[in-house]
Amino acid sequence: MTKTATRLENLQPYFFAVIAQQLHQMRNSGIDVIALDIGSPDLPPPPGVVETLCKSASKPDTHGYTGYRGTPEFRKAVARYYKRRFDVELNPDTEILPLLGSKEGIVNLSLAYLDRGDTSLIPDISYPSYSQGARLAGGDIQWLSVNEEDGYLPQLKDLQLDKSRNPRILWLNYPNNPTGAVASNAFYADAVAFCNDHDLVLASDNPYVDVTYDGFEAGSVLEIDDAKQCSIEFMSFSKTYNMGGWRLGAAVGNAEILKRLLQVKSNIDSGHFQSVYDAGVVALDETTSDWIRERNNVYQRRRDLIMEVLQSIGLRASLPLGSLYIWAQTLDMDGSRYVQMALEGAHVAFAPGAAYGPGGEQFIRISLGIADNRLIEALDRLKHWYQSQ
Ligand SMILES: Cc1ncc(COP(=O)(O)O)c(C=O)c1O
């Protein structure tokens, strides 16, 4: 076999692809594993979405290429959503770019902005695609320390920027995967000022904006004056509308950054076929706030079920106000060992905190995207396993 590219030396296989393979092998040998590791919503999309896909796909003229920027109707529907939800005006022709899921855009943004010797600023507990994208681009990472006391928000006022490392992108994500932390508009205003002052791209990754609890309402960085000078935001249909497998998202905001992102991605992908965009329009236009609230109530109930038993399974956590996860600290072993032992002893899968950065070693991440009956069984198994050790 010929030699692989040098860039693979710095790129670990994607954590969830590795664990999925392990779970597959366990299931093939007859073990009933309950997966609380991956954040894939278990509930169906809102009414009308699937019907629209089917109707649209049954037409003969919806199967060609749609162009590199999706359909105008889809972009206009994203603009309507931002106006209605955040009172933010977006130009559908220049300030909205459809994506094949937000992960695609996240990784491609690094290809657009990082050369060798350039740096991304990334909270040291964060969604892995920010750092993996930087590595793939050949860039460097400056980890920003975050902790529970500061609400997992990087302290930008204390941050010393080393200009010789060519900082290019600041990554933010609130409501946060994996910590469940949320950000205020005051924090976003500071982040926008920081990025404008230091000539950085502010990349706000916001897939959980509509997955919140206890009445909390999350916002968009684009609500801040001057945000559009330096920011784009990634939106996703995966979590808001339970459409993870559809691979539909968008990047919105600064027109020049979106142009550069398009320059990369139009060389890599050719968009979805029309019916996916047609169904996306229905998700954006017709999903009611009652539907979102009821769905969030389901997650909130699961969150509370888990919180109740945490101590009895050797974990502690603060109550998340958003996202699909509980970020739990392990009390008597490190996170990776806990994950391995729970998988072997209770056949329950978690994500180890170390997969989210150097600050995550004493943590595990628990997903709420699992049917209630399976969750209850998982918690029973975990209690037996932990107490019989
Ligand atoms: C913080 C964060 N960003 C982005 C994504 C990717 O979402 P998508 O399905 O839109 O690619 C995820 C998925 O879990 C996520 O947690």
The ligand as an SDF file (V2000), in Angstrom:
LIG
                    3D

 16 16  0  0  0  0  0  0  0  0999 V2000
  -21.9310   21.6380   18.9680 C   0  0  0  0  0  0  0  0  0  0  0  0
  -22.2540   20.9150   17.7170 C   0  0  0  0  0  0  0  0  0  0  0  0
  -21.9990   21.5060   16.5570 N   0  0  0  0  0  0  0  0  0  0  0  0
  -22.2810   20.9070   15.3930 C   0  0  0  0  0  0  0  0  0  0  0  0
  -22.8220   19.6420   15.3560 C   0  0  0  0  0  0  0  0  0  0  0  0
  -23.0600   19.0120   14.0240 C   0  0  0  0  0  0  0  0  0  0  0  0
  -24.4040   19.0210   13.6940 O   0  0  0  0  0  0  0  0  0  0  0  0
  -24.9060   18.6680   12.2580 P   0  0  0  0  0  0  0  0  0  0  0  0
  -25.7330   17.4580   12.4080 O   0  0  0  0  0  0  0  0  0  0  0  0
  -25.6930   19.8810   11.8050 O   0  0  0  0  0  0  0  0  0  0  0  0
  -23.7210   18.4520   11.3630 O   0  0  0  0  0  0  0  0  0  0  0  0
  -23.0950   18.9800   16.5360 C   0  0  0  0  0  0  0  0  0  0  0  0
  -23.6260   17.6240   16.5070 C   0  0  0  0  0  0  0  0  0  0  0  0
  -23.7130   16.9220   17.4730 O   0  0  0  0  0  0  0  0  0  0  0  0
  -22.8150   19.6340   17.7450 C   0  0  0  0  0  0  0  0  0  0  0  0
  -23.0500   19.0600   18.9340 O   0  0  0  0  0  0  0  0  0  0  0  0
  1  2  1  0
  2  3  1  0
  2 15  2  0
  3  4  2  0
  4  5  1  0
  5  6  1  0
  5 12  2  0
  6  7  1  0
  7  8  1  0
  8  9  2  0
  8 10  1  0
  8 11  1  0
 12 13  1  0
 12 15  1  0
 13 14  2  0
 15 16  1  0
M  END
$$$$
